[in-house]
Amino acid sequence: MTAEQAAVAPDPKAIDMKVGFEIHQQLATKRKLFCNCFCKEAETYSRTFVRKLRPTQSELGAYDPAAMFEFSKMRLAEYHASGETSCLVEADEEPPHEVNFEALETALVFALALHSHVTDEVHVMRKIVIDGSNTSGFQRTMLVALGGHLDVSGNKIGVQSICLEEDAAKVLGDDSSKRVKKYGLDRLGIPLVEIALEPVTGRPEEIMKVALTLGRLLRASKRVARGLGSIRQDVNVSILGGAVVEVKGVQQLDQLMKVIEHEATRQHGLILISERLKKDSSRISKEEIGDKIEDITDIFAKSQSKVVKKIFEGGARPVFSAIRVKGFAGMLGYEPYPAIRLGKELGELVRFYDLGGVFHSDELPNYGITREEVEFVKSRLELNDSSDAFVIIGGPEEKVSFASDAIVRRLRAAVDGVPAETRAATMDGRTVFSRPRPGAARMYPETDVPTIPITGQILGMLEDRIPRPWDEVVETISKKYTLNKKLASQIFDSNYLAIFEEIVAHTKVQPTFIASKLTEDITSLQRQNLDAAALTDSTIAEVFAKLDAGTIAKESVVLIFEKLMKKEAAAVDDAIKALGISSISEDELSAILDKIITENTTQVREKGMGALSLLMGRSMAILRGKADGQKINTMLKEKLQKIVSGK
């Protein structure tokens, strides 16, 4: 297949794309999994401490590759804690308490709903994680059930496993200059259920139905948390001839489709690169890739390249290394699909060592690096001009050493096609390198928590708590709040069902209006890249309370949401003040409408009642957010009718 032929994204069936889901869903428990701290977001942090985490050997004496990769980045973890949301358990200064049985019950309910085989005993295990997201260097997890199936439009999708585990600490910031990553401990330890499904085939939109169906099952239980970040989907993607790649951190369904499409295209591109490398097998020897790494700091010492100068000015003993890549001439910049190339893969890789990127022979001379400097590098590496390539990396000596080894491993893997690795999803639906795939060496038993027997009596008590099918739940919402099926479905699938029901219970605002604002309008604002996380439940409730009290008009609701989501106001009152949309009295409204009619007397005289549309548009331009649109329309009609009839 030529590059031109490959310019169109590959057909999922032709490349035998398989996608497996791992759904990580926070549970709606009041307390954490291994202590009595509350499951809520901390408003402030009262104490901090610092740790440097190190890898440990498994029971068999092996080190996990993912743990070794994280350790090679040599970061300090700075933890921020509050007394209400974390204690000595989260700080790893006290053994874990007994497992939160409410959380375990919820995991068992999901196991029953998915027809899974529940284990006779639940054993808590330690999963090595030293990226800083857990103070102890491991995450506690427990297998609850195996097997089972999920019904999706008449098809049975296999379930691999159901686990109960503790959520990780949340990232607060990353100071790469000090090599410190900051975490908040309020999320660490919140109960989380992980459900892994068997791989499925099909087009991205078909595969998305699987994730949607599972998410709806969990939400129908009313035992899971809602809101941005409360559910995360890891996606395992593979195609014919490639390894499994895990993509972590997909939070939205529209993002999921893009991630699957991008990752399938990227993997197929890597296989096309591999096939092209193997065409001339005589010039490619994996053992010779990276066989010569030379210090070329002296060559670049007087370079006029702005990029090179910036690295030298960065301090910390900067060095430049050049790696000889035999047989790769023309392959580092080759693009079987737009933006899919080995050079870009290497750039992503070194950024995890806090290095800005790489230079390679397919793109030089460029970036201010001269042809003469390129020739010096080729000479130093003893390159064969017709078949060999080189990669240049610059930065602090220790980081360059680690990154050079990683580059060599990655280029050797390129010969085989798609390497098994973990990648992170971006909000625009792409994926970037995160770390190698973890192995079996990352798990070992937790010795501080006793095993928990699961009896038939326990399971029998939970049978009547199995969630009803999604369509039955939506039907109930539709009838209870007089919503059409589409709107009932949208509010159920949103993060706002609980606050919707609370607003309906405490105000006289029409449920249809509330539901449409919380679904269609917020979604529309999100498509403008505005941050829905700025709309907390309390903020939303306050807006509708003001509407119910007559303080603001219906048209104000979306305007206030927009102001808050743009971060142009910190509170509802600030948004109202900035917009100038305080509600006006009926007398004030009447006076403003009289003035508008007077200013448009000619049009009224010529068109009569036909001038209503024009007057309405000019009225809304002045009164939007200050008075209800329907009320404005009614008053204008009455005033026009009196004028036209001569009364």
C-alpha positions, 0 to 999 in steps of 0.5 A: 500500500502506498502513502497515497492509498493509505491517506484515508483512515483504514476500514476497521474490519479490514485491519481486524480492529478489536477494542476492549473496555475497562470502565473505572467508576467511582461509587457513591459511598459517603466514606472511603474504601479503607478508612472513615474519611468523607468522599468529597472534594477538599476546599482547602489543604492544611498540610503537605509532605513529600515522598520519593517512591521506589520500585519493589520486587514482586513475589518472584523477585521481578521488577515491573517494567512500568514501575521501572519506567516511572522510577527512571523519571526520578520525580518527587511527589508532593502531597496536599491533604485536609483533615476531613477528606484524608487521614493517616491511612492516605498518608501511608502512616497507618494500616488500612481499616476494614473494607467499606462493606457498602462499596463491596455490596455495590460491586457485588450488585454489579456482578449479579447484574452482569451474570458474573461468577462471584469469588468465594473469598475476596482477597485484597492485593497490592498493585505497584504504582510509583508514578506518585498517584499513591503515597504507598507506591501501590494501589489496593485492589480486589477481584470480586467476580469473573465472567458474565455478559452485558446485553447490548442490543440483543448481543451478549458482550463478555465480561472478563472481570469485576474488581473493587479498588481505591481511586488514585490521588488527583494531580494538582500541578507539575513543576518540571523545573524542580522535578516535583509533581503535586497531588491532592489526597481527597480523591485517594481511597474513594471506592472505585469499581473496575469492569473489564469487558471482552474485546469487541469488533466493529466500527467506532460508533458501534463499539461506543454503544457498548460503553454507553450501555455499561455506563447506563447500567451503572447509573441505573443503580443510583449507587455511583458518583456523577460528574466530570472525572467520576467515570474513566474508560481505559480502552485496549485497542489492537489490530491484525499483526499488532500488540495491544495498546492500552489508552487511559483516561477517556472521560466522554463518549464523543472523545471515545470515538475519536480515540478509537479511530485515531489509535487504529489509524496510528497502529496501522501506520506503524505496521505499514512502517514496519512492512517498509522497513522489512522490505529490505531485510538485508539493511535492517538488523535490530541489534545494530540499531543504536549500536553507536551513541556519540557525545556531540556537545562540542559540535553544537557548542557554537550553534546559532540554532535558537532551539539548541541555544535554549537547551544550553541555557537551561543549565544542569550540565546540558549535553547533546547525544547522537544515536546511529540508526542503521537502515532507517534512512527516510523512515523517521519522517515517513508518514503512511497517514498524516501526522503518523511518523516515527519521529513524532513517536520519539518526540512524545517518548522523550517528553516524559523525561522532561525533554523538549523533543528530538532532531532526526536526519530526515528533517535536518538541516532545519531549526537553525541547525546547518548543513555543516553541523549535520555533516559533522554529526554524520562523520562522528557516527560513521554513517552510511549516507544511503541507508542510515539515519540518526537521532539527536537529543539534548538536555541534562546529562542524566535525562539524556542518558535515560532517554537515549536508551528508551529511544533505542528500544523504541526504534528496535520495536518499530521493526516489529510494528506496534509495541505494547504500551500505555498511552494517554487520551487527549481531549481532542481524541488523539493519544500520546505515549505514557509508559510501557505496559505493566506486567504480572510482576506488579501484583502481590498480596495485601497483608494488612487486610483479612480475606472476606468470605462471600456467602450465598446469604449475602448474594441472596440479600442483594438480588432485589437491588439489581438495577432495572433496565435502562429503558424502564428507568427512562420511562419512569423519569419521563412519566414522573416529570412529564418529559419526552423520551429524548429529554428523559434519556438525555438527563439520565445520561448526563451528570445532572440527574440528581441535581435535576431531581433536587431542583424540581423538588424545591422549585416551581420551575418547569421540569422540561425547562430545567432538563433542557438547560442541564443537557442541551444548553450545557452541551452546546457550551461545552462544544465551544470548549467551555469548562462544565466543571465550573458548574457545581451542583450548588451553583446550578441549584442557586441559579434555578433558585433565583429564577424561581424567586423572580430575581432573574429571567429564564433567558438569564440561565444560559447567560450565567452558565456561559459566564461561569464556564468561561471563568469570567465570574467566580460566583452566580452573583458575580455573573449577574452583576457582570451581565447586568441582568437583574430582573426588572418590574412589570412597570419598568418593562412596560415603559421600556417597551413603550419607548421601543414602539415609539422609536419604531413608529414608522414601521408600526404604522406601515406594517401594523401587527406585522411589526411584532417580529421586528419589535420583538428582536429589538426588545430582546436585544435590550431586555435579554436576561432581564425579563421573560421572553414570553412575557415580553412577547405578550405585552408587545402584542397587547400594546400593538393591538391597541395601537392598530385598533386605535384604542 
